């Protein structure tokens, strides 16, 4: 593994342990050339996924991009980082096990929204506002009103 600090190719593993509910291995590494320490994660990848964007463009699936968008939605919410990592790993496993290498971005967005809705309503609305491209406050109002249970007006 190349050192991210000095580029040395000969780094040493100092510690390995399971991570993300045993779905990954976390390795602490040390570079003897510069003394730098860094962490890497090793995950099982069932297949190379390709995302088909709404405009038809194709790009390789990027777990980090998925993680960034979920972290933004969950920013300042009371969700433990381990729970977020489990959710991201679950989404990736679900995508990989769909049997298709080409996944429409719409499918990924729907799966993310479904997962967020289960753990945090505010994060769900945040993600939906970007995913569904809300343009005005009325878009938020309409979306949030669909989340609320119907009010019983029988008095």
C-alpha positions in Angstrom: 0.0 0.0 0.0 1.4 3.4 -1.0 2.0 5.9 1.8 -0.3 8.9 1.3 2.3 11.2 2.8 5.5 10.4 1.0 4.5 7.9 -1.7 6.7 5.0 -0.4 5.4 1.6 -1.6 6.6 -0.3 1.4 4.2 0.3 4.3 3.7 -2.0 7.3 0.4 -3.2 8.8 0.5 -2.5 12.6 -3.0 -3.6 13.5 -6.0 -5.3 11.8 -9.5 -5.6 13.2 -13.0 -6.1 11.9 -15.1 -3.0 11.1 -18.6 -2.2 9.9 -20.2 -5.2 11.5 -17.6 -7.6 10.2 -18.2 -6.4 6.6 -14.7 -4.8 6.4 -11.3 -5.0 7.8 -9.7 -1.9 9.3 -5.9 -1.8 9.0 -3.6 0.7 10.8 -0.5 1.2 8.7 2.9 2.7 9.3 5.4 4.1 6.8 9.0 3.4 7.8 10.3 6.0 5.3 8.5 9.0 6.7 7.0 7.7 10.0 3.4 8.5 8.8 0.5 6.5 10.2 -2.8 6.0 8.3 -5.8 3.7 8.2 -7.1 1.6 5.3 -10.3 -0.4 4.9 -10.6 -3.7 3.0 -14.1 -4.7 1.8 -15.6 -7.5 -0.2 -16.7 -6.3 -3.6 -19.0 -8.7 -5.4 -19.0 -7.0 -8.7 -18.0 -3.7 -10.4 -21.1 -1.6 -10.5 -21.8 1.1 -13.1 -24.2 3.9 -12.4 -26.5 5.0 -15.3 -27.2 8.7 -14.8 -30.6 10.2 -15.8 -29.0 11.7 -18.9 -27.8 8.3 -20.0 -24.2 8.9 -19.0 -22.4 6.0 -17.3 -19.8 6.2 -14.5 -18.3 3.7 -12.1 -20.1 3.4 -8.8 -18.2 5.3 -6.1 -18.9 4.2 -2.5 -17.2 7.4 -1.2 -19.6 9.5 -3.2 -22.6 7.6 -1.7 -21.1 8.0 1.8 -20.5 11.8 1.3 -24.1 12.4 0.3 -25.5 10.3 3.2 -23.1 12.1 5.7 -24.4 15.5 4.4 -28.0 14.4 4.9 -27.2 13.1 8.4 -25.0 16.1 9.4 -25.7 17.3 13.0 -28.3 14.5 13.5 -28.1 12.1 16.5 -27.0 9.1 14.5 -23.9 7.2 15.6 -21.1 6.8 12.9 -21.3 3.0 13.3 -25.0 3.1 12.4 -24.3 5.2 9.3 -21.5 2.9 8.2 -23.8 -0.1 8.6 -26.4 1.6 6.5 -23.9 2.5 3.8 -22.6 -1.1 3.8 -26.1 -2.4 3.6 -27.0 -0.2 0.6 -23.8 -1.3 -1.2 -24.5 -5.0 -0.5 -28.1 -4.6 -1.7 -26.9 -3.0 -4.9 -24.3 -5.7 -5.5 -26.8 -8.4 -4.9 -29.3 -7.1 -7.3 -27.8 -9.2 -10.1 -27.1 -6.3 -12.4 -23.8 -4.5 -12.9 -25.6 -1.5 -14.4 -27.7 0.4 -11.8 -29.8 3.4 -12.7 -29.1 6.4 -10.4 -32.8 6.6 -9.7 -32.7 3.1 -8.1 -29.8 4.1 -5.9 -31.6 7.3 -4.8 -34.7 5.4 -3.9 -32.8 2.8 -1.9 -31.0 5.6 0.0 -34.2 7.4 0.7 -35.8 4.2 1.9 -32.8 3.6 4.3 -32.8 7.2 5.6 -36.5 7.2 6.2 -36.1 4.3 8.6 -33.4 6.0 10.7 -34.0 9.8 10.6 -36.9 11.8 9.1 -34.9 15.0 8.9 -32.1 13.4 7.0 -34.7 11.8 4.7 -36.2 15.2 3.9 -32.7 16.7 3.4 -31.7 14.0 0.9 -35.0 14.1 -0.8 -34.7 17.9 -1.3 -31.6 17.4 -3.4 -32.6 14.1 -5.0 -36.0 15.4 -6.1 -34.6 18.8 -6.9 -36.9 20.9 -4.8 -37.1 24.4 -6.2 -39.2 26.3 -3.7 -40.5 26.1 -0.2 -43.8 24.8 -1.5 -41.9 21.7 -2.7 -40.8 21.1 0.9 -44.2 21.7 2.3 -45.9 19.3 -0.1 -43.3 16.6 0.6 -43.4 17.0 4.4 -47.2 17.0 4.4 -47.2 13.6 2.7 -45.1 12.3 5.6 -47.5 13.4 8.3 -50.3 11.0 9.3 -53.8 12.3 8.4 -55.3 14.4 11.2 -58.5 13.1 12.8 -61.0 16.0 12.6 -63.9 14.1 14.2 -64.8 16.1 17.3 
